[in-house]
Amino acid sequence: MNLEVIGRHTEVTPDIRDYAGKRVDKLLKFFDRIHSLRVIVSVERANHLAEFIAHLVKGDMVVAKAAAVDVYTAIDAAADKLENQLKRYKERLREHRAPGVEEAAAPET
């Protein structure tokens, strides 16, 4: 998986880059079919904004944004939102699968 951390109107320190990398590692536990992930950290007035853009293997894209006073809090909030979206996406993939062997082999009564 490709990880890119970008800063807009702010400098991305190695601490921020490492923190975002740790959060991304936790995301891979829920959904491992992420092709590339871009983390954009920016500052607008008093708020820090974090945006996660995940490009999935099938060509789909999932975006999560969050704002907070602290950059680490914004990264946490955006990662949590992306985690929830990836869980829902994974559930939708499971629902569209063909019925399993147990369901197909069950006798109809």
N, C-alpha and C positions, 0 to 999 in steps of 0.2 A: 504494500500500500504506500502510496506517495503522500507525504504530509508536507504542507506548505503553510508557514506562519507569516502573515503579512501585517505590517503596521501602517496605518493611515494617520497622518498628523501626529504620530508618536513613534518612538524607537522601540523595537522589539528587543528586549534584553534576553540574555541566555536563560535567566530565571523564568521569564514568561514563556519562552519557547519550550523549556523543559516541563513546565506545569501543564501547558497545552498538550504536550506529548504524552504525559501520564494520563490525562483525561481521555485522550484518544485511545490509549491502550485499554482502558476500561470499557470503552464503547465497542471495541472489537470482540469483547466477551459476549455481547448481546447479538451482534450481527457481524459476521466475518466476511461478507461479500462487498466490502467497500473498496472501490478501485483507487480513488484518491480523495483526499480531504484537504480543504483549504480553510484555515482559521484566519479571519481578518479582525484585527484589534484596532479600534480607533477611539478618538477622544472628541466629544462634542460638548463644549462648554464645561459643565461640571461632571458630566457622565462619561463613563467608559463604556464603549459598545463592543460586544463580541459577536461575531457571526461565523457559524460553521456551515460550510457548503460541502456536502458529501455527494460524490459521484459514485453511483452503484454499478455493479458489474453489468446489469441488464440495460444500462443506459439511462436509468432514472436518476433524478437528482432530488436530494432532501436538503432543506435549508432551515436553520434555526438561528434566531437572533435574540439577544438579551442586552439590557442596559443596567448598569449599577454604578455606584459611587467608586467602587474599587474594581480594578481590572481583573483580579482573581475571582471575585464574586460574579462578575459578568461572564467570565469563562465557565464557571461552575453552572450558572443558570442556563447558558446556551447549551452546554453539554448535556444537562438534564433534559432539556427540551428535545434535543436531537435523539437522546436515548429513548424517550417515549415515542417519538415518531418512528424510529427504527423498529421498536417492538411492535407497533401497529402495522408497519409495512410487512414485517415477518409473518404476523398473523394472517394478513391478507394473502400472502403467498401460500400459506398452509391451507387456507380455505378453498383456494382455486385448484388444488391438486385433485387428481383422480382418486376415487374412493380406494381405501386400502384393501388388502386381501381379506381381512377379517370382515369388513362390511360387505364385500362382493360375495364371499362364500357363505354368508349367513342365509339359512333357509327362510323363505317368505311364508308367513302364516296368516 
